[in-house]
């Protein structure tokens, strides 16, 4: 990964840095419904000029996990544990 600051895709300034948001709230759609999602201590890249947020793989995974919890779906680790318990690969 290249060192910060990165160039922002919104304002085109070299002002993207890694930051931790105390609380990040958004709405995500699943199966035709919209769910409010809130993630605390959320590590993202954010532009110090225009406040645009860039989500990396870890941030997307945390949002996905939060959505699964809000919807009542099993987490990937739970799915794997149940599958292995049944002897499936």
C-alpha positions as CSV (number, residue, x, y, z in Angstrom):
1,X,0.0,0.0,0.0
2,X,1.4,3.4,-0.9
3,X,2.0,6.0,1.8
4,X,-0.5,8.7,2.7
5,X,-1.7,11.2,1.6
6,X,-3.6,9.8,-1.3
7,X,-5.4,11.8,-4.0
8,X,-9.1,12.2,-3.4
9,X,-11.5,11.1,-6.1
10,X,-14.0,13.8,-5.2
11,X,-12.0,17.0,-4.7
12,X,-8.8,15.8,-6.5
13,X,-6.6,17.1,-3.6
14,X,-3.9,15.0,-2.0
15,X,-5.6,14.8,1.4
16,X,-6.7,11.2,2.0
17,X,-5.5,9.9,5.3
18,X,-6.4,6.9,7.5
19,X,-8.7,7.8,10.3
20,X,-11.0,6.2,12.9
21,X,-14.5,7.4,13.1
22,X,-16.0,7.2,16.5
23,X,-19.4,6.2,15.1
24,X,-20.4,5.7,11.4
25,X,-24.0,5.5,10.6
26,X,-25.5,4.6,7.2
27,X,-28.5,2.8,5.6
28,X,-28.0,-0.4,3.7
29,X,-30.5,-2.3,1.5
30,X,-31.1,-6.1,1.8
31,X,-33.8,-8.1,0.2
32,X,-35.9,-5.0,-0.7
33,X,-35.7,-3.4,2.8
34,X,-33.5,-0.6,4.1
35,X,-31.8,-1.1,7.4
36,X,-30.1,1.6,9.6
37,X,-26.5,0.4,10.4
38,X,-24.1,1.9,13.0
39,X,-20.5,0.9,13.4
40,X,-18.3,2.2,16.2
41,X,-14.5,2.8,16.1
42,X,-14.7,2.5,12.3
43,X,-11.3,2.7,10.5
44,X,-11.6,4.2,7.1
45,X,-9.7,6.6,4.8
46,X,-11.1,10.1,4.7
47,X,-10.3,13.2,2.8
48,X,-9.3,16.1,5.1
49,X,-10.4,18.6,2.5
50,X,-13.9,17.5,1.5
51,X,-14.6,14.7,4.1
52,X,-15.1,12.0,1.4
53,X,-14.8,8.5,2.8
54,X,-13.1,5.6,1.1
55,X,-14.0,2.1,2.3
56,X,-11.4,-0.7,2.1
57,X,-11.9,-4.4,2.4
58,X,-11.9,-4.4,6.2
59,X,-14.4,-1.6,6.4
60,X,-16.7,-3.3,3.9
61,X,-16.5,-6.5,5.9
62,X,-17.4,-4.7,9.1
63,X,-20.4,-3.1,7.4
64,X,-21.5,-6.5,6.0
65,X,-21.2,-8.0,9.5
66,X,-23.3,-5.2,11.0
67,X,-25.9,-5.6,8.2
68,X,-26.0,-9.4,8.9
69,X,-26.6,-8.7,12.6
70,X,-29.4,-6.2,11.9
71,X,-31.1,-8.5,9.5
72,X,-30.7,-11.6,11.7
73,X,-28.5,-13.6,9.3
74,X,-25.7,-15.9,10.3
75,X,-22.2,-14.6,10.2
76,X,-19.7,-16.3,7.9
77,X,-17.9,-17.9,10.8
78,X,-21.2,-19.3,12.1
79,X,-22.0,-20.7,8.7
80,X,-18.6,-22.4,8.5
81,X,-18.9,-23.8,12.0
82,X,-22.3,-25.3,11.2
83,X,-21.1,-26.7,7.9
84,X,-18.0,-28.3,9.5
85,X,-20.2,-29.8,12.4
86,X,-22.2,-31.5,9.7
87,X,-19.1,-32.8,8.0
88,X,-19.6,-30.8,4.8
89,X,-16.7,-29.2,2.9
